[in-house]
Amino acid sequence: MPKLKTLLIHPDPEIRSALRDVLEDVNFIQVLGEAICASEAMEMLEAIPYGVFFVATDLPGDTTGIEMAQMLAGKKHKPALIFISESEAQAYSAFELGATDYLLWPPAPGRMARTMDRLQTFKTRFREVPVPAQHVAEPKNELLEKDEQTVLLPLPDEEQDSFLAALKAAWDQTAKRRPEIEKLAVTQDGRTILIPYAQIIFVEAFEDYSYVHTANQKFLSSHRLKNLEDRLEPHRFFRVHRKYLVNLDMVTEIASMPGSNFMLRTAGRTRIELPISRRRIADLKKIIGL
């Protein structure tokens, strides 16, 4: 029977240890990690589809446990939140944010059993972030060419200037860039895969999540597109559409189109095409040195 993957988020190691001891004998709970602050927890949630957070109401850093619950509020498959506190002061706020339970620590005799009952009920309706069928390992051969797709995106005239400016900045920085060490963690088939930013061609919005496209595959990320835009923009990614974030280093082709217009294309099995008007093609040629 699948277990609820559980993360313990508390600055006190003794409390985390006590929670581990209590949860060790619960047959539908699997503790997979510990964190001491909200930023660590959110990073781990990106890589692992947690079903339960045991979280302190007060956490070190800029984000409290209650504020982290607000950040999770929009997620479709958010984990159950079991708050741990020394007082009842924030109980109302916690339950307003959909907390499954609110534990005063240390809990009274028998109190943890009620928490387990609530988690058992939660488990019946919890669904981990699905792994799309396209993510299943595929044979590496020429037949993959049949799966190629092209996404044609309109690029309004007034947006082309900002796109070309971003493209120029990407080209200028590429020559002097340092070795790429930044990576995005995604989960596939129960494994955590670290994708270097340099291998990401574009990111596509999907409900509360996003698809990360590389040359031959796409992966489901638990991040929303807006969150990834904030994270990847300094690494030469540009939001060309409300649903698409493109790695400008992956713009690989310029094709002539009818009417003396031009089309920029990205690499990969799924390609994005962006039209560029005649009056801006001169700027584009300067950018790429033609």
C-alpha positions as CSV (number, residue, x, y, z in Angstrom):
1,M,0.0,0.0,0.0
2,P,1.5,3.4,-1.0
3,K,2.5,5.5,2.0
4,L,2.2,9.2,2.5
5,K,5.7,10.7,2.1
6,T,6.3,12.9,5.1
7,L,8.6,15.8,5.8
8,L,9.5,17.1,9.3
9,I,10.0,20.8,9.4
10,H,11.1,22.1,12.7
11,P,14.2,24.0,14.0
12,D,14.5,21.8,17.1
13,P,16.3,18.5,16.4
14,E,14.8,16.9,19.5
15,I,11.3,17.5,18.3
16,R,12.1,16.1,14.9
17,S,13.6,13.0,16.5
18,A,10.6,12.6,18.7
19,L,8.3,12.8,15.7
20,R,10.3,10.2,13.9
21,D,9.9,7.9,16.8
22,V,6.2,8.4,16.9
23,L,5.7,8.0,13.1
24,E,8.0,5.0,12.8
25,D,5.2,2.5,13.6
26,V,2.5,4.2,11.5
27,N,2.0,1.9,8.6
28,F,0.8,4.5,6.1
29,I,3.5,7.1,6.8
30,Q,7.0,7.2,5.4
31,V,9.3,10.0,6.7
32,L,11.5,11.1,3.9
33,G,13.6,14.0,5.1
34,E,13.8,16.9,7.6
35,A,14.1,20.6,7.2
36,I,14.6,23.5,9.6
37,C,13.1,26.4,7.5
38,A,10.5,27.0,4.8
39,S,12.9,27.6,2.0
40,E,14.4,24.1,2.5
41,A,11.0,22.6,2.7
42,M,9.8,24.2,-0.6
43,E,13.0,23.1,-2.4
44,M,12.4,19.5,-1.2
45,L,8.8,19.6,-2.2
46,E,9.9,20.4,-5.7
47,A,11.8,17.2,-5.9
48,I,9.6,14.8,-3.8
49,P,5.8,14.6,-3.9
50,Y,5.2,14.9,-0.2
51,G,1.8,14.0,1.2
52,V,2.4,15.4,4.7
53,F,4.2,18.3,6.3
54,F,4.7,18.3,10.1
55,V,5.6,21.9,10.4
56,A,6.4,24.3,13.3
57,T,4.3,27.5,13.3
58,D,7.5,29.5,13.9
59,L,10.5,28.8,11.6
60,P,13.8,30.6,11.3
61,G,14.3,32.8,8.3
62,D,12.0,35.1,6.4
63,T,9.0,32.7,6.2
64,T,7.0,31.3,9.1
65,G,5.1,28.0,9.0
66,I,1.9,29.9,8.6
67,E,3.3,32.0,5.7
68,M,4.5,28.8,4.0
69,A,1.0,27.4,4.3
70,Q,-0.2,30.5,2.4
71,M,2.4,29.8,-0.3
72,L,1.0,26.3,-0.6
73,A,-2.6,27.4,-0.7
74,G,-2.8,27.5,-4.5
75,K,-1.3,24.1,-5.2
76,K,-3.6,21.4,-6.5
77,H,-2.0,18.5,-4.7
78,K,-0.6,20.2,-1.6
79,P,0.5,18.1,1.3
80,A,-1.5,17.8,4.5
81,L,-0.3,20.3,7.1
82,I,0.1,19.2,10.7
83,F,1.2,22.3,12.7
84,I,3.3,22.0,15.8
85,S,3.2,24.8,18.3
86,E,3.7,25.6,22.0
87,S,0.5,27.6,22.2
88,E,-2.9,27.9,20.6
89,A,-2.3,31.5,19.4
90,Q,-2.1,30.6,15.7
91,A,-4.5,27.7,15.6
92,Y,-7.3,29.8,14.0
93,S,-5.0,31.0,11.2
94,A,-3.7,27.5,10.6
95,F,-7.2,26.0,10.2
96,E,-8.3,28.9,8.0
97,L,-5.4,27.9,5.7
98,G,-6.7,24.3,5.5
99,A,-4.5,22.7,8.2
100,T,-5.3,19.0,8.8
101,D,-4.4,19.3,12.5
102,Y,-2.8,21.6,15.0
103,L,-0.7,19.9,17.7
104,L,0.3,21.5,21.0
105,W,3.8,20.2,21.8
106,P,4.4,18.0,23.6
107,P,1.0,16.4,22.8
108,A,-1.2,15.0,25.5
109,P,-1.6,11.2,25.9
110,G,-3.7,9.8,23.0
111,R,-3.7,13.1,21.1
112,M,-1.4,11.9,18.3
113,A,-3.8,9.0,17.6
114,R,-6.4,11.7,16.6
115,T,-3.9,13.2,14.3
116,M,-3.3,9.8,12.6
117,D,-7.1,9.4,12.2
118,R,-7.2,12.7,10.4
119,L,-4.3,11.8,8.2
120,Q,-5.9,8.5,7.3
121,T,-8.9,10.3,6.1
122,F,-6.7,12.8,4.1
123,K,-4.9,9.8,2.5
124,T,-8.1,8.6,0.9
125,R,-8.3,11.7,-1.3
126,F,-4.7,12.6,-1.7
127,R,-3.1,12.1,-5.1
128,E,0.6,12.6,-5.8
129,V,1.6,14.8,-8.7
130,P,1.0,12.6,-11.7
131,V,3.8,11.6,-14.0
132,P,2.5,12.0,-17.6
133,A,2.7,9.0,-19.9
134,Q,5.3,10.9,-22.1
135,H,7.7,10.7,-19.2
136,V,8.0,6.9,-19.3
137,A,11.4,5.9,-20.6
138,E,11.2,5.7,-24.4
139,P,13.5,3.8,-26.8
140,K,16.3,5.9,-28.1
141,N,16.1,5.5,-31.9
142,E,15.1,7.3,-35.0
143,L,11.4,6.6,-34.4
144,L,11.4,9.5,-31.9
145,E,11.5,11.9,-34.9
146,K,7.8,11.1,-35.4
147,D,7.0,12.7,-32.1
148,E,8.4,16.1,-33.0
149,Q,6.1,19.0,-32.6
150,T,6.2,22.7,-33.3
151,V,4.5,25.3,-31.1
152,L,3.9,28.5,-33.1
153,L,3.5,31.5,-30.8
154,P,2.4,34.9,-31.9
155,L,4.8,37.6,-30.9
156,P,2.9,41.0,-31.0
157,D,4.7,43.9,-32.6
158,E,5.0,45.8,-29.4
159,E,6.7,42.8,-27.6
160,Q,9.4,42.3,-30.2
161,D,11.6,45.1,-28.9
162,S,11.8,43.6,-25.4
163,F,12.4,40.1,-26.8
164,L,15.3,41.3,-29.0
165,A,16.8,43.2,-26.1
166,A,16.7,40.1,-24.0
167,L,18.1,38.0,-26.8
168,K,21.0,40.5,-27.2
169,A,21.7,40.3,-23.5
170,A,21.8,36.5,-23.7
171,W,24.2,36.6,-26.7
172,D,26.5,39.1,-25.0
173,Q,26.7,37.0,-21.8
174,T,27.1,33.6,-23.4
175,A,30.7,34.3,-24.5
176,K,31.8,35.1,-20.9
177,R,29.6,32.8,-18.9
178,R,31.1,30.6,-16.2
179,P,30.6,26.8,-16.2
180,E,26.9,26.0,-15.6
181,I,26.3,24.6,-12.1
182,E,22.7,25.7,-11.5
183,K,20.2,22.8,-11.8
184,L,16.5,22.3,-11.4
185,A,15.3,19.3,-9.5
186,V,12.3,17.3,-10.9
187,T,10.8,14.0,-10.0
188,Q,10.3,11.2,-12.5
189,D,9.3,7.6,-11.8
190,G,10.2,8.0,-8.1
191,R,13.6,9.4,-8.9
192,T,14.9,12.9,-8.4
193,I,16.6,14.2,-11.6
194,L,18.7,17.4,-11.6
195,I,18.5,19.2,-14.9
196,P,21.2,21.8,-15.6
197,Y,19.6,25.1,-16.6
198,A,21.7,25.0,-19.8
199,Q,19.8,21.9,-20.9
200,I,16.3,23.4,-20.5
201,I,14.9,24.6,-23.8
202,F,11.6,26.0,-22.6
203,V,9.1,25.7,-19.8
204,E,5.4,25.3,-20.4
205,A,2.7,26.2,-17.9
206,F,0.4,23.3,-16.9
207,E,-2.4,24.0,-14.4
208,D,-0.6,24.6,-11.0
209,Y,2.5,23.0,-12.3
210,S,4.8,23.2,-15.4
211,Y,6.4,21.0,-18.0
212,V,10.2,21.4,-18.3
213,H,11.3,20.6,-21.9
214,T,14.8,19.4,-22.7
215,A,16.1,18.2,-26.1
216,N,14.4,14.8,-26.0
217,Q,12.1,14.7,-23.0
218,K,9.7,16.8,-20.9
219,F,9.4,16.6,-17.1
220,L,6.7,17.7,-14.7
221,S,7.8,20.3,-12.2
222,S,5.7,21.2,-9.1
223,H,6.6,24.9,-9.6
224,R,4.3,27.3,-11.3
225,L,5.6,29.1,-14.4
226,K,5.8,32.4,-12.6
227,N,8.0,30.9,-9.9
228,L,10.3,29.4,-12.5
229,E,10.3,32.7,-14.4
230,D,11.6,34.5,-11.3
231,R,14.2,31.8,-10.8
232,L,15.4,31.4,-14.4
233,E,15.2,34.9,-15.8
234,P,18.8,35.8,-14.5
235,H,20.0,32.8,-16.5
236,R,18.9,34.2,-19.9
237,F,15.3,32.8,-19.9
238,F,12.6,35.0,-21.4
239,R,8.8,34.9,-21.0
240,V,7.6,35.0,-24.6
241,H,4.0,34.1,-23.9
242,R,1.8,33.7,-20.8
243,K,2.3,29.9,-21.1
244,Y,5.9,29.7,-22.3
245,L,9.4,30.6,-20.8
246,V,12.2,30.1,-23.4
247,N,15.9,29.6,-22.9
248,L,17.4,32.2,-25.2
249,D,20.6,30.3,-25.5
250,M,18.6,27.6,-27.2
251,V,17.4,29.7,-30.1
252,T,19.1,27.7,-32.9
253,E,17.6,28.7,-36.2
254,I,16.4,31.7,-38.2
255,A,14.1,30.7,-41.1
256,S,12.7,32.9,-43.9
257,M,9.0,33.1,-44.1
258,P,6.5,34.4,-46.7
259,G,6.2,38.2,-46.8
260,S,9.9,38.8,-46.1
261,N,9.4,37.9,-42.4
262,F,11.6,35.7,-40.3
263,M,11.0,33.0,-37.7
264,L,13.2,32.1,-34.8
265,R,13.2,28.5,-33.7
266,T,14.4,26.7,-30.6
267,A,16.0,23.3,-30.5
268,G,14.5,20.0,-29.3
269,R,11.7,17.5,-30.2
270,T,9.2,20.2,-29.4
271,R,10.2,23.5,-30.9
272,I,8.9,27.0,-30.4
273,E,8.6,29.3,-33.3
274,L,8.6,33.1,-32.8
275,P,7.8,35.5,-35.7
276,I,10.0,38.5,-36.2
277,S,8.8,41.4,-38.4
278,R,10.8,42.8,-41.4
279,R,11.5,46.1,-39.7
280,R,13.2,44.4,-36.8
281,I,15.2,41.8,-38.7
282,A,18.1,44.3,-39.0
283,D,18.4,44.5,-35.2
284,L,18.2,40.7,-35.1
285,K,21.1,40.3,-37.5
286,K,23.3,42.7,-35.5
287,I,22.6,40.7,-32.4
288,I,23.8,37.4,-33.9
289,G,26.6,39.0,-36.0
290,L,25.2,38.5,-39.5
